[in-house]
């Protein structure tokens, strides 16, 4: 029997906005051991809620329920600064920070979580920290000794991104890597 579940998340599509900044940011990290798996430019996004694997029937119900987020007003967010989870000393995720628009993102994310919660594969509550993941550290548990001091102090011009649409994405792991495709769009006012 074929598995009819799909891996789903809700977020913002940022693929066209950071193309000039990402190469500069990457150049601030010396990664001779190829420890960082960089997020492809076409896959840049900001996750508002990770749903996990759900069946088609539940997906249809989720799509319908998400129409309620269209009541939010569109806004601009400003990207600047860098960060790392859980810390710069022991990085697992490296990211770009949201300088402005955090409150709006948090309000939308709270509403999305209420809508999405019944559909989530993992019900573990998580604190939402608005960020844009640009790289993941492979072999996180090893003592990787990666110097992020230049990255942590990287200076670049503010990047203004209009937030007008929330997307429901499908995530597929292919031989060539992860591919995200849009299932539904929800326009903000």
VMD Tcl script that draws the C-alpha trace (Angstrom):
set ca {
  {0.00 0.00 0.00}
  {1.36 3.42 -0.97}
  {1.92 5.95 1.78}
  {-0.37 8.91 1.06}
  {1.11 11.17 3.76}
  {2.92 14.38 2.96}
  {5.46 16.37 5.02}
  {3.96 19.81 5.51}
  {4.94 23.18 6.98}
  {3.55 26.71 6.95}
  {5.80 29.69 6.32}
  {7.06 32.56 4.20}
  {8.77 32.08 0.85}
  {11.99 34.13 0.89}
  {13.71 32.56 -2.11}
  {14.13 35.76 -4.12}
  {15.07 38.22 -1.39}
  {18.43 37.17 0.00}
  {20.38 36.07 -3.07}
  {22.94 38.88 -2.80}
  {23.39 38.64 0.97}
  {23.82 34.87 1.39}
  {27.18 34.60 -0.50}
  {28.60 37.44 1.60}
  {27.39 35.81 4.82}
  {28.78 32.42 3.76}
  {32.17 34.03 3.13}
  {32.41 34.98 6.83}
  {32.76 31.30 7.83}
  {35.79 29.15 7.05}
  {34.35 25.65 6.60}
  {37.24 23.58 5.25}
  {35.76 20.36 6.64}
  {32.40 20.99 4.90}
  {30.53 20.81 8.20}
  {27.76 23.16 7.11}
  {24.89 22.10 4.91}
  {23.77 25.39 3.35}
  {20.11 26.02 2.53}
  {19.67 26.42 -1.20}
  {18.56 29.89 -2.33}
  {15.39 28.47 -3.85}
  {14.53 26.87 -0.48}
  {14.98 29.94 1.74}
  {11.94 30.37 3.92}
  {10.79 31.31 7.39}
  {8.89 28.50 9.11}
  {5.83 29.59 11.06}
  {4.64 26.07 11.92}
  {6.02 22.62 11.15}
  {3.13 20.18 10.78}
  {5.00 17.00 9.91}
  {3.48 14.10 7.96}
  {-0.28 14.20 7.46}
  {-2.71 12.37 5.20}
  {-4.55 13.98 2.28}
  {-7.88 14.20 4.12}
  {-6.28 16.07 7.04}
  {-4.36 18.26 4.60}
  {-7.63 19.32 2.94}
  {-9.08 20.24 6.35}
  {-5.93 22.18 7.26}
  {-6.03 24.10 3.97}
  {-9.62 25.11 4.68}
  {-8.88 26.10 8.30}
  {-5.94 28.29 7.24}
  {-8.28 30.63 5.37}
  {-8.74 32.31 8.78}
  {-5.25 33.85 8.63}
  {-6.26 36.11 5.73}
  {-7.65 38.57 8.29}
  {-4.11 39.72 9.20}
  {-2.71 42.85 7.59}
  {0.36 42.63 5.36}
  {3.53 44.22 6.76}
  {7.25 44.58 6.11}
  {9.96 42.74 7.94}
  {13.57 43.85 8.06}
  {16.36 41.27 8.04}
  {19.67 42.07 9.72}
  {22.12 40.42 12.11}
  {23.09 36.79 12.47}
  {22.57 34.09 15.05}
  {23.08 30.45 15.91}
  {21.12 27.82 17.83}
  {21.79 26.80 20.49}
  {24.86 29.10 20.68}
  {27.79 30.40 18.64}
  {30.11 28.15 20.64}
  {28.13 24.96 19.87}
  {26.23 25.76 16.67}
  {23.62 23.48 15.15}
  {21.68 26.02 13.09}
  {23.01 29.30 11.69}
  {20.50 31.95 10.78}
  {19.65 35.52 9.86}
  {17.70 37.59 12.33}
  {14.46 39.53 12.00}
  {15.15 43.11 13.08}
  {11.64 44.49 12.46}
  {8.32 42.70 12.05}
  {8.90 40.26 14.93}
  {5.64 41.18 16.70}
  {3.60 40.77 13.53}
  {5.26 37.42 12.80}
  {4.63 36.24 16.36}
  {0.95 37.25 16.20}
  {0.44 35.40 12.92}
  {2.39 32.41 14.18}
  {0.25 32.21 17.33}
  {-2.93 32.14 15.22}
  {-1.42 29.55 12.86}
  {-0.41 27.34 15.82}
  {-3.97 27.37 17.14}
  {-5.27 26.36 13.72}
  {-2.53 23.81 12.99}
  {-2.24 22.15 16.40}
  {-4.85 19.41 15.78}
  {-3.02 18.42 12.59}
  {0.54 18.31 13.97}
  {2.48 15.09 14.05}
  {4.47 16.24 17.11}
  {2.45 18.04 19.79}
  {5.52 19.19 21.72}
  {5.16 22.94 22.41}
  {8.03 25.06 21.14}
  {8.92 28.71 21.63}
  {8.74 30.59 18.35}
  {11.93 32.53 17.57}
  {11.55 34.32 14.22}
  {14.65 33.59 12.10}
  {15.74 32.46 8.64}
  {17.82 29.29 8.68}
  {20.66 29.52 6.17}
  {22.75 26.55 7.29}
  {22.72 23.40 9.39}
  {25.77 21.88 11.04}
  {26.37 18.23 10.15}
  {27.49 15.92 12.95}
  {26.27 18.36 15.59}
  {27.28 16.09 18.47}
  {30.94 16.05 17.49}
  {33.39 18.67 18.72}
  {33.39 20.57 15.44}
  {35.50 23.58 16.42}
  {33.90 25.93 13.89}
  {34.85 29.60 14.27}
  {31.74 31.75 13.87}
  {33.23 34.97 15.29}
  {33.26 36.79 11.95}
  {29.78 35.46 11.10}
  {28.44 36.58 14.49}
  {29.65 40.13 13.78}
  {28.72 40.26 10.09}
  {27.41 43.63 8.98}
  {25.16 44.00 5.99}
  {22.48 46.42 4.83}
  {18.94 45.97 6.09}
  {16.87 43.79 3.80}
  {13.24 44.83 3.58}
  {10.85 42.01 2.74}
  {7.13 42.59 2.25}
  {5.01 39.95 3.98}
  {1.83 39.70 1.94}
  {1.31 35.95 1.64}
  {1.56 32.91 3.93}
  {2.33 29.60 2.22}
  {1.49 25.99 2.93}
  {4.50 23.98 1.72}
  {5.15 20.34 0.97}
  {8.68 19.12 1.73}
  {10.12 16.24 -0.29}
  {13.48 14.58 0.17}
  {14.85 13.84 -3.30}
  {18.19 12.45 -4.46}
  {19.28 16.00 -5.30}
  {18.28 17.27 -1.82}
  {15.20 18.74 -0.19}
  {12.62 20.37 -2.42}
  {9.81 22.59 -1.19}
  {6.68 23.15 -3.25}
  {3.73 25.42 -2.56}
  {0.41 23.67 -1.92}
  {-1.67 26.73 -1.01}
  {-1.29 30.49 -0.63}
  {-3.08 32.74 1.86}
  {-3.01 36.46 1.04}
  {-2.94 38.94 3.90}
  {-4.98 42.17 3.82}
}
mol new
graphics top color blue
foreach p $ca { graphics top sphere $p radius 0.5 }
foreach p [lrange $ca 0 end-1] q [lrange $ca 1 end] { graphics top cylinder $p $q radius 0.2 }
display resetview
